[in-house]
Amino acid sequence: MSAALLELSHITQSFSKGERELKVLDNVSLSLAEGEVVGLLGKSGSGKSTLLRIIAGLIKPSSGSAVFNGSAVSQESLGISMVFQSFALFPWLTVLQNVELGLEALGVPDKEMRKRALEAIDLIGLDGYESAYPRELSGGMKQRVGFARALVVNPELLLMDEPFSALDVLTAETLKTDFLDLWIEKKIPLKSVLLVTHNIEEAVLMSDRILIFAANPGRIAAEIKIDLSHPRDRQSSAFTAMVEHIYTIMTSGMQRKDFSAARSAELTMHDKLPRVSPNQLAGLMEELAGSPYNGRADIPALDAALGIGTEDVLHLVEALRILKFAEVAEGDIHLSTHGQAFVDADTQKRKQIFAEHLLYNIPLAAYVYRVLQSRPGNHAPRVRFVTQLEDKMAEEDATEALAAVTSWGRYAELFAYDDNTENYSLENPSA
């Protein structure tokens, strides 16, 4: 590989949150060499997309430096393009006009602009749809337009922010394969690719290196080199072993503070919580208790069997672990005695067990319950809790945490919530 195309040094990014600063990224340093695809892998909220926007020159970092081709990154930097998760097409423009936009902004003459746009459309497999409008296209076709628009300006670095996550599985697989073919066969002018994803298999399929991001704040927790030749066989033992290795890192105590959810002693009222439903948790515990798992499962195999998406599986695993219904070690999950007791119980006993674990292991749930107990009439407005959370959390995280606790608390019959009045009340004061 040749010299570094991109150099990030000690990037920190904070945003003002009232009288305090909310740190999203902390001391992130990385280099990207020509000829490699680097995957940024991590859960939602770990700052990956923010980092891409810093690299694209859309956000200026609070501290640290971002250097591309020897010059500081800015909005005027040429040679960097981005493909977004959302298709981000202008609905009143045709496919051709959407692809021409970047060239128009660069002042490319009309004749050359039309020629290059048509070539990009043909390259990405949309020949014949030049005059179509976005409303006429499938999701996969819309994202192909996004790729054509990014590639038509002949970038050296392509940033991809979960570009396949909004597509159905079959469409996403086809687009990944087509893009990899273009990259490997050098049919596109790119020198490097930076891919943000939360899908472990996708990262292993496409990347030469994977940087695993921790959260709160976002930072690089591990770096893994993928020494597998293309095209990569997902069924091969080497591919499977690599996926398993990454699952182990992301679910074990190797980075306990960053990835482990089994930390009830450290869990505070202001920690992020996975927003999963009690029915999903109950279903997963039943799945684990039954055949072929019999209480213990390999998480990658479980992910493949459930087919609900890697991030959703990790959220469910995290929730079971912080509630002490399961334990995780070396990429495996197994039901605790409490989890097995939940599975064996009838409906009312399950609610009782869930309530006990909720109060003991989730400080926010215990706080809401205590406030309701102490208030006249056992009522409290939602704004009281969300405002208090937002003092120390991002607004989105505060909303997600309270939503999770609300769902869990209702299931456990600890308290009720009226969405019309946005008020909490004790449903069962004797619980």
NUVODO-705699 format. One line per 2 residues: number of its first residue (from 1); for each residue x, y, z of C-alpha. Coordinates in Angstrom, 3 decimals. Layout:
BEGIN
NUM = X/Y/Z  ...
//
This chain:
BEGIN
1 = 0.000/0.000/0.000  1.116/3.548/-0.661
3 = 1.190/6.546/1.648  -1.828/7.518/3.714
5 = -4.594/9.262/1.814  -6.384/10.365/4.990
7 = -4.955/11.111/8.429  -7.112/11.798/11.480
9 = -5.260/12.852/14.602  -6.851/13.055/18.071
11 = -10.303/14.022/16.821  -12.680/15.094/19.584
13 = -16.189/16.345/18.928  -18.487/17.910/21.508
15 = -21.804/19.698/21.193  -23.284/22.215/23.597
17 = -26.027/20.829/25.812  -27.336/23.672/27.925
19 = -24.543/24.614/30.298  -22.493/21.527/29.578
21 = -20.729/19.856/26.682  -21.890/16.526/25.273
23 = -18.843/14.631/23.995  -19.653/12.489/20.946
25 = -16.114/11.541/19.862  -13.020/11.278/22.014
27 = -9.417/11.186/20.775  -10.010/9.323/17.511
29 = -6.908/8.786/15.385  -6.715/6.715/12.214
31 = -5.060/6.611/8.827  -6.452/5.382/5.555
33 = -4.055/4.116/2.901  -4.656/3.991/-0.820
35 = -6.141/0.720/-2.027  -8.031/-0.291/1.107
37 = -11.603/-0.449/2.343  -11.883/0.321/6.045
39 = -15.037/-0.500/7.974  -16.179/1.493/11.008
41 = -18.213/-0.962/13.031  -20.230/-0.166/16.116
43 = -23.655/0.254/17.597  -25.848/3.265/16.834
45 = -24.776/6.290/18.826  -21.049/5.563/18.823
47 = -20.222/8.631/16.720  -19.424/6.865/13.436
49 = -21.643/9.066/11.281  -20.369/12.199/13.020
51 = -16.821/11.140/12.168  -17.767/10.706/8.498
53 = -19.191/14.211/8.432  -15.968/15.591/9.891
55 = -13.993/13.794/7.164  -16.371/15.169/4.519
57 = -15.809/18.693/5.827  -19.444/19.089/6.873
59 = -18.538/19.458/10.565  -15.449/21.048/12.067
61 = -14.051/18.981/14.959  -13.863/20.530/18.423
63 = -10.199/19.558/18.509  -7.756/17.458/16.523
65 = -6.978/17.480/12.823  -8.297/15.835/9.667
67 = -5.879/15.843/6.721  -6.720/14.599/3.216
69 = -4.056/14.451/0.528  -1.771/16.575/2.673
71 = -4.261/19.415/3.261  -6.696/20.122/6.092
73 = -10.213/18.894/5.324  -12.789/21.597/4.636
75 = -16.086/22.017/2.813  -14.071/23.015/-0.241
77 = -12.022/19.786/-0.231  -12.188/18.010/-3.569
79 = -11.807/14.277/-3.969  -14.225/13.154/-1.252
81 = -17.763/11.907/-1.921  -20.395/10.418/0.359
83 = -23.230/7.915/-0.046  -25.903/8.298/2.619
85 = -28.212/5.840/4.347  -31.247/7.731/3.065
87 = -31.369/8.030/-0.692  -31.285/11.870/-0.513
89 = -32.540/12.354/-4.076  -34.389/15.416/-5.310
91 = -37.842/14.073/-6.288  -38.443/16.772/-8.931
93 = -35.267/15.853/-10.827  -34.729/12.889/-13.125
95 = -32.057/10.271/-12.539  -29.768/12.066/-14.980
97 = -30.352/15.450/-13.369  -29.740/14.062/-9.872
99 = -26.424/12.583/-10.994  -25.409/15.805/-12.758
101 = -25.833/17.923/-9.614  -22.321/17.410/-8.273
103 = -20.756/18.199/-11.622  -22.904/21.306/-11.977
105 = -21.649/22.536/-8.598  -18.070/22.062/-9.860
107 = -18.782/24.151/-12.945  -18.239/21.303/-15.417
109 = -19.296/22.328/-18.976  -22.710/21.006/-20.048
111 = -21.442/18.635/-22.742  -18.850/17.017/-20.488
113 = -21.314/16.959/-17.593  -23.869/15.024/-19.626
115 = -21.210/12.587/-20.903  -19.826/11.833/-17.435
117 = -23.266/11.496/-15.863  -24.393/9.021/-18.515
119 = -21.205/6.999/-18.043  -21.741/6.870/-14.268
121 = -25.361/5.797/-14.701  -24.302/3.049/-17.095
123 = -21.480/1.944/-14.787  -23.778/1.545/-11.787
125 = -26.338/-0.460/-13.775  -29.108/2.086/-14.390
127 = -28.775/2.522/-18.144  -32.263/3.126/-19.551
129 = -33.539/4.971/-16.463  -31.930/8.351/-17.214
131 = -35.291/10.122/-17.624  -37.047/8.367/-14.739
133 = -37.991/10.224/-11.561  -37.198/8.852/-8.068
135 = -40.865/7.936/-7.498  -40.572/5.448/-10.376
137 = -37.591/3.643/-8.850  -37.270/0.854/-6.300
139 = -35.168/1.371/-3.173  -32.216/-0.396/-4.728
141 = -32.395/1.736/-7.863  -32.571/4.927/-5.801
143 = -29.429/3.941/-3.926  -27.707/3.165/-7.225
145 = -28.453/6.754/-8.214  -26.807/7.803/-4.952
147 = -23.702/5.790/-5.850  -23.642/7.216/-9.395
149 = -23.933/10.765/-8.030  -21.027/10.117/-5.647
151 = -18.811/8.482/-8.281  -19.428/10.893/-11.163
153 = -17.129/13.535/-9.630  -14.234/11.029/-9.750
155 = -13.506/11.033/-6.018  -10.396/9.511/-4.506
157 = -12.149/8.723/-1.205  -15.706/7.421/-0.922
159 = -17.485/7.677/2.436  -20.423/5.307/2.875
161 = -22.801/5.843/5.800  -24.745/2.584/6.177
163 = -25.646/2.698/2.474  -27.366/-0.709/2.422
165 = -29.341/-0.572/5.673  -32.504/0.911/4.135
167 = -32.714/-1.857/1.525  -34.260/-5.305/1.679
169 = -31.803/-8.170/2.121  -31.719/-9.381/-1.492
171 = -31.384/-5.894/-2.963  -28.642/-5.004/-0.476
173 = -26.680/-8.160/-1.308  -26.857/-7.459/-5.032
175 = -25.692/-3.871/-4.609  -22.816/-4.899/-2.297
177 = -21.647/-7.509/-4.803  -21.865/-5.116/-7.740
179 = -19.948/-2.426/-5.872  -17.224/-4.863/-4.778
181 = -16.852/-6.087/-8.367  -16.358/-2.504/-9.582
183 = -13.819/-1.854/-6.812  -11.826/-5.064/-7.226
185 = -11.761/-4.781/-11.028  -10.711/-1.091/-10.697
187 = -13.573/0.123/-12.859  -14.089/3.108/-10.569
189 = -11.500/5.831/-9.870  -11.543/5.421/-6.092
191 = -8.348/5.119/-4.083  -9.982/4.273/-0.729
193 = -13.357/3.575/0.867  -14.539/4.237/4.413
195 = -17.674/2.263/5.277  -19.832/2.886/8.349
197 = -21.965/-0.098/9.337  -23.397/-1.914/12.343
199 = -23.614/-5.195/10.410  -20.715/-7.486/11.315
201 = -21.013/-9.773/8.272  -21.174/-6.759/5.971
203 = -18.011/-5.346/7.515  -16.137/-8.648/7.107
205 = -17.423/-9.089/3.546  -16.265/-5.686/2.334
207 = -13.390/-4.457/4.520  -9.635/-4.891/4.562
209 = -9.542/-3.496/8.094  -12.278/-3.046/10.679
211 = -12.220/-0.432/13.434  -14.613/-1.302/16.249
213 = -16.101/1.772/17.881  -17.060/2.035/21.534
215 = -19.697/4.502/22.664  -20.275/7.218/25.258
217 = -18.201/8.867/23.882  -17.276/7.303/20.546
219 = -13.716/6.047/20.243  -11.764/3.230/18.620
221 = -11.757/0.193/20.911  -10.195/-2.388/18.597
223 = -8.670/-2.758/15.136  -8.897/-5.991/13.148
225 = -7.195/-6.824/9.845  -9.201/-8.995/7.447
227 = -6.785/-11.241/5.556  -9.354/-12.921/3.302
229 = -9.133/-12.831/-0.474  -11.986/-11.643/-2.686
231 = -14.541/-12.830/-3.545  -15.224/-13.850/0.053
233 = -17.179/-16.988/0.817  -19.519/-16.426/3.763
235 = -19.784/-20.161/4.287  -16.039/-20.688/4.635
237 = -14.574/-21.529/8.015  -12.229/-18.532/7.852
239 = -15.082/-16.085/7.219  -17.204/-17.641/9.960
241 = -14.303/-17.557/12.404  -13.698/-13.863/11.727
243 = -17.364/-13.010/12.268  -17.328/-15.041/15.474
245 = -14.180/-13.255/16.651  -15.761/-9.831/16.180
247 = -18.960/-10.880/17.953  -16.801/-12.032/20.851
249 = -15.057/-8.672/21.057  -18.314/-6.752/20.942
251 = -20.098/-8.855/23.547  -17.372/-9.928/25.961
253 = -15.636/-8.237/28.828  -12.654/-7.481/26.583
255 = -13.861/-3.883/26.515  -16.181/-4.221/29.500
257 = -16.770/-0.538/30.079  -17.520/0.060/26.405
259 = -19.487/-2.962/25.283  -20.578/-4.925/28.317
261 = -24.125/-4.572/29.502  -23.503/-6.733/32.555
263 = -22.630/-3.840/34.776  -25.656/-3.165/36.964
265 = -23.409/-1.949/39.768  -22.133/0.778/37.401
267 = -25.404/1.433/35.585  -26.784/4.860/36.404
269 = -30.022/6.645/35.718  -28.359/8.454/32.823
271 = -27.029/5.450/30.910  -28.374/4.631/27.470
273 = -30.788/1.704/27.390  -31.623/-0.631/24.500
275 = -35.166/-0.005/23.309  -36.549/-3.502/22.925
277 = -39.997/-4.731/23.833  -40.739/-7.124/26.712
279 = -42.365/-9.471/24.218  -39.127/-9.625/22.224
281 = -37.179/-10.344/25.405  -39.614/-13.056/26.431
283 = -39.486/-14.545/22.940  -35.696/-14.632/22.939
285 = -35.590/-16.291/26.359  -38.063/-18.926/25.160
287 = -35.976/-19.453/22.018  -32.833/-19.904/24.095
289 = -34.508/-22.295/26.511  -35.797/-24.559/23.740
291 = -34.111/-26.881/21.271  -31.503/-26.753/19.786
293 = -30.028/-24.207/22.206  -31.146/-25.668/25.537
295 = -30.182/-22.515/27.418  -26.977/-21.577/25.551
297 = -26.372/-20.241/22.045  -23.570/-18.955/19.854
299 = -24.586/-15.320/19.170  -23.598/-15.277/15.459
301 = -25.611/-18.465/14.890  -28.512/-17.001/16.855
303 = -28.315/-13.824/14.786  -28.475/-15.835/11.553
305 = -31.380/-17.942/12.831  -33.467/-14.995/14.039
307 = -32.924/-12.929/10.890  -33.806/-9.621/12.575
309 = -30.506/-7.804/12.082  -27.250/-7.785/13.992
311 = -27.879/-4.544/15.864  -31.318/-5.683/17.019
313 = -29.850/-8.977/18.249  -27.123/-7.143/20.159
315 = -29.718/-4.852/21.738  -31.747/-7.857/22.887
317 = -28.634/-9.523/24.280  -27.694/-6.308/26.058
319 = -31.161/-5.961/27.590  -31.215/-9.562/28.838
321 = -27.806/-9.036/30.354  -28.478/-5.802/32.218
323 = -31.711/-7.334/33.524  -29.683/-10.367/34.670
325 = -31.768/-12.822/32.662  -28.705/-13.965/30.712
327 = -24.922/-13.949/30.783  -22.564/-13.475/27.851
329 = -19.038/-14.825/27.467  -16.793/-15.492/24.461
331 = -19.529/-14.719/21.957  -22.067/-17.049/23.597
333 = -25.219/-16.184/25.505  -26.765/-18.446/28.094
335 = -29.835/-18.084/30.266  -29.247/-17.365/33.922
337 = -31.247/-19.214/36.557  -33.473/-16.128/36.672
339 = -33.999/-16.300/32.913  -34.930/-19.968/33.123
341 = -37.304/-19.219/35.998  -38.954/-16.564/33.820
343 = -39.423/-19.036/30.966  -40.918/-21.652/33.302
345 = -43.366/-19.222/34.955  -46.970/-18.425/34.043
347 = -47.961/-14.954/32.814  -48.497/-13.305/36.203
349 = -45.378/-14.820/37.732  -43.376/-13.624/34.722
351 = -44.570/-10.068/35.367  -43.553/-10.342/39.002
353 = -40.074/-11.644/38.117  -39.644/-8.938/35.482
355 = -40.712/-6.228/37.949  -38.185/-7.391/40.530
357 = -35.348/-7.409/38.006  -36.395/-4.052/36.620
359 = -36.378/-2.352/40.018  -33.105/-3.970/41.090
361 = -31.074/-3.576/37.885  -32.378/-0.474/36.085
363 = -31.895/2.716/38.142  -34.152/4.820/35.896
365 = -37.047/2.406/36.375  -36.518/2.417/40.132
367 = -36.392/6.226/40.128  -39.662/6.601/38.198
369 = -41.319/4.150/40.575  -40.025/5.953/43.684
371 = -41.189/9.345/42.392  -44.671/7.992/41.715
373 = -44.817/6.485/45.192  -43.918/9.811/46.800
375 = -46.207/12.067/44.754  -49.731/12.961/45.877
377 = -52.099/10.806/43.883  -49.149/8.768/42.614
379 = -48.976/10.773/39.372  -46.079/12.530/37.609
381 = -45.753/14.176/34.173  -43.402/12.754/31.559
383 = -41.684/16.125/31.202  -40.332/15.800/34.745
385 = -38.322/12.713/33.842  -37.247/13.587/30.321
387 = -36.063/17.053/31.380  -33.981/15.562/34.170
389 = -32.454/13.006/31.798  -31.645/15.628/29.163
391 = -29.514/17.497/31.699  -26.897/14.754/31.294
393 = -27.875/12.933/28.098  -28.422/13.724/24.441
395 = -32.095/14.396/23.732  -32.431/11.294/21.551
397 = -30.769/9.066/24.151  -32.975/10.455/26.922
399 = -36.104/9.817/24.873  -34.992/6.271/24.014
401 = -34.108/5.417/27.630  -37.417/6.678/28.978
403 = -39.322/4.885/26.205  -37.579/1.609/27.088
405 = -38.319/1.977/30.795  -41.925/2.941/30.036
407 = -42.450/-0.198/27.956  -40.783/-2.436/30.546
409 = -42.583/-0.811/33.468  -45.990/-1.215/31.834
411 = -45.325/-4.884/31.115  -44.259/-5.450/34.729
413 = -47.334/-3.530/35.956  -45.106/-1.248/38.000
415 = -46.728/1.865/36.599  -49.024/3.056/33.842
417 = -48.506/5.727/31.223  -51.186/7.765/29.439
419 = -49.864/8.918/26.068  -52.680/11.463/25.655
421 = -51.923/13.315/28.876  -48.250/12.303/28.977
423 = -48.596/11.298/32.608  -47.289/8.367/34.617
425 = -49.233/6.778/37.467  -48.918/3.778/39.737
427 = -50.913/0.945/38.301  -50.244/-1.406/41.153
429 = -49.107/0.470/44.299  -48.594/-2.761/46.189
431 = -46.051/-4.111/43.677
//
